[in-house]
Amino acid sequence: MSVSTAAADQSVCAPLPVLGRDVTVPLVTGGEVSYAALDYAASAPALQRVWDDVAAYAPYYGSVHRGAGYLSQLSTDLFENSRVTVAEFLDCRPGDQVVFTRSTTDSLNLLAAALPANCQVFVFETEHHASLLPWRDARVTYLNAPRTPAQAVATLERALADRDPYGPALVCVTGASNVTGELWPVKELAAAAHAHGARIVLDAAQLAPHHPVSVRELDVDWVAFSGHKLYAPFGSGVLAGRADWLQGAEPYLAGGGASKKVARRTDGGVDVEWHTTAARHEAGSPNVIGVYSIASACKALTEAGFDTLVEREQRLIATVREGLAEVPEVKVLSLFGDQAPRVGVISFVVEGWNSSHFAAALSAEYGIGVRDGLFCAHPLVRTLLGSDPQQIGECGAPEAEPGEIPQPSAGGTPISLRSLNAIRVSFGAGTPDEHVERFVRAVKELVRDGAQWKYRTEDGRCVPDRG
């Protein structure tokens, strides 16, 4: 291989530049180390491209849809062009609407508020709370956790076959699990939904940062995702899809921007004509910075090429999974099995370790940031762990009195302690190879040698005991 070819390959395989890549953090054992951010599934760092685009626009910031001045007009154009960019990123159909929200949770609550009367909702118990909980005013059927993609489709088909064939129905499903990283058979589930006269919304919060999402190809009716997981952490989200239910619903928020015309009545009340465009559900001054950052991230990921990004991520996944497989005390959590396709999200437990303790040691002694708990997917994690809900606090940490946490003994003979929660490592387009390699090395060392520091439980969390 020539020098030029080698350099080109290295460039193709390099992680995308993100903020925080040069941040160093102190270790309890002394010194500092570059921070390994391996909690992308919660919030991914901002792409440098996104930050630069936002910084370049910031001096020109102005009101959107509300001013005649140059900066207001520029900001309005930026906002509406971002809507076009997102529609192209999602491969939306003609007539689909792109509504800007605060997050995936906000998007799905908006859709829940727009459901037709007497709508029945079908949702697997394996969903993230963002897609499990918004349907309070609908008739909800919770489907049991499937153990194969085919079983997921069969379970949905049976449930839909028993529904009222004349009433509206909606299926809500994730694209990639925020616990196991496994990909769900979205296209097949969409076909099953439509065959039984139902619609389907895709929670793409964990899918969109890792894989292309085509509304047209998957044939979903709506898709929701968050900017802060798509390398655009500025407080915006997206609900994109069919316009009719959205146009027929009362505005999600009442106020300026959602209203097209307001007139006072002689009886002292007001008559309101609401917009029928996406603005109907975007009342108030919009988060133009957040919206522009999502559009910037969409462009950056498209230009980088998902084929390249997926190929590199699969290599990182293999590094982590193969490394964890070498540690007998580690159990990786899975619904669909080892061969299931997945994104860079892996959850596991370590025999003899409280997961909060293990995660705290990774942070304090190795500078590695992961997450422990139930990951806002309590039913799924409890199913995978076989744990008792009564033993677990709201955030997934075991209920324990303040005090020193027992240290697993070194030499591969850990104390007996059932895991009440799990550890999640997650990564993506901005993750350097060294971060996942350090993580694997740290897991092996902690299991073999134990933690070097003492830890305490304070306010339900495990923290280093600083004496």
Secondary structure, DSSP 8 states (H G I E B T S, - for coil): --HHHHHHHHHHHS---BTTTT-EEE-TTSSEEE-EE-BTTT----BHHHHHHHHHHGGG---SSS--SHHHHHHHHHHHHHHHHHHHHTT--TT-EEEEESSHHHHHHHHHHT--TT-EEEEETTS-HHHHSS-TTSEEEEE---SSHHHHHHHHHHHHHTS-TTS-EEEEEESB-TTT-BB--HHHHHHHHHHTT-EEEEE-TTTTTTS---HHHHT-SEEEEEGGGTT--SS-EEEEE-SHHHHHS--SS-STTTEEEEEE-TTS-EEEEE-SSGGGG--SS--HHHHHHHHHHHHHHHHH-HHHHHHHHHHHHHHHHHHHHT-TTEEE--SS-TTS-B-SEEEEEETT--HHHHHHHHHHHH-EE-EEE-TT-HHHHHHHHT--GGGB-TTS-B---SEE-----SSS-------SSEEEEE--TT--HHHHHHHHHHHHHHHHH--SS-EEEETTEEEE---
